[in-house]
């Protein structure tokens, strides 16, 4: 169920915070087959980048909502939590390739010198369907 949701959606809501102030951003993402890594790109000039360099704890919400009444019965969502970092180019290269296979239209953005490629080491996936059926999966300690 989680894999089909992650494959179907292209955008997620990234949650960061800084000095007690929460911040949410819409980002294009990719994820490894084993859910151990989630990744995205962002300009280094953004608030989310500054927040992540100050505190590496993040969460990403990915959901299936369509803003229709059916969402109350059929919507699914996963919250992925973990710690984010900006790996070196060698470590990032295979994940960038996965990201660009999913989002080829973002190639110029991802390869720009001003862009940071961020990788989340996933700790937990919290899957919710029908607003009350919750499944938690520990991915890494």
TAWO-V370705 format. One record per backbone hydrogen bond with DSSP energy under -1.0 kcal/mol. CO is the residue of the C=O (numbers start at 1). NH is the residue of the N-H. E is the energy in kcal/mol with one decimal. If there is no record, write none. Layout:
co={CO,CO}
nh={NH,NH}
e={E,E}
This chain:
co={1,2,3,4,5,10,12,13,14,15,16,18,21,23,25,27,30,32,36,37,38,39,40,42,43,46,47,48,49,50,51,56,58,59,60,61,62,68,69,70,70,71,75,76,77,78,79,80,81,81,82,83,85,88,89,92,93,94,95,96,97,98,99,103,104,106,107,112,114,116,118,119,120,121,123,124,125,126,127,128,129,129,133,135,137}
nh={5,6,7,8,9,29,27,61,25,59,23,21,18,16,14,12,39,35,122,32,120,30,118,116,46,50,51,52,53,54,55,84,82,15,80,13,78,71,72,73,74,75,130,64,128,62,126,60,123,124,58,121,119,92,93,96,97,98,99,100,101,102,103,106,107,110,111,115,44,42,40,85,38,83,139,81,137,79,135,77,132,133,129,127,125}
e={-1.8,-2.8,-2.5,-1.8,-1.7,-1.2,-2.7,-2.5,-2.3,-1.6,-2.4,-1.6,-1.9,-2.8,-3.5,-2.5,-2.6,-1.8,-2.1,-2.5,-3.7,-1.9,-2.9,-3.5,-1.5,-1.9,-2.8,-2.4,-2.0,-1.3,-2.5,-2.6,-1.9,-3.7,-2.9,-2.8,-2.7,-1.9,-1.7,-2.0,-2.5,-1.9,-1.5,-2.3,-3.3,-2.4,-2.6,-2.4,-3.2,-1.5,-2.5,-3.2,-3.0,-2.3,-1.9,-2.8,-2.1,-1.7,-2.7,-3.0,-1.7,-1.3,-2.4,-2.0,-1.4,-2.9,-2.2,-1.9,-2.8,-2.4,-2.0,-2.0,-1.7,-1.5,-2.6,-2.5,-2.7,-2.3,-2.7,-2.5,-1.3,-2.3,-2.1,-3.2,-2.4}
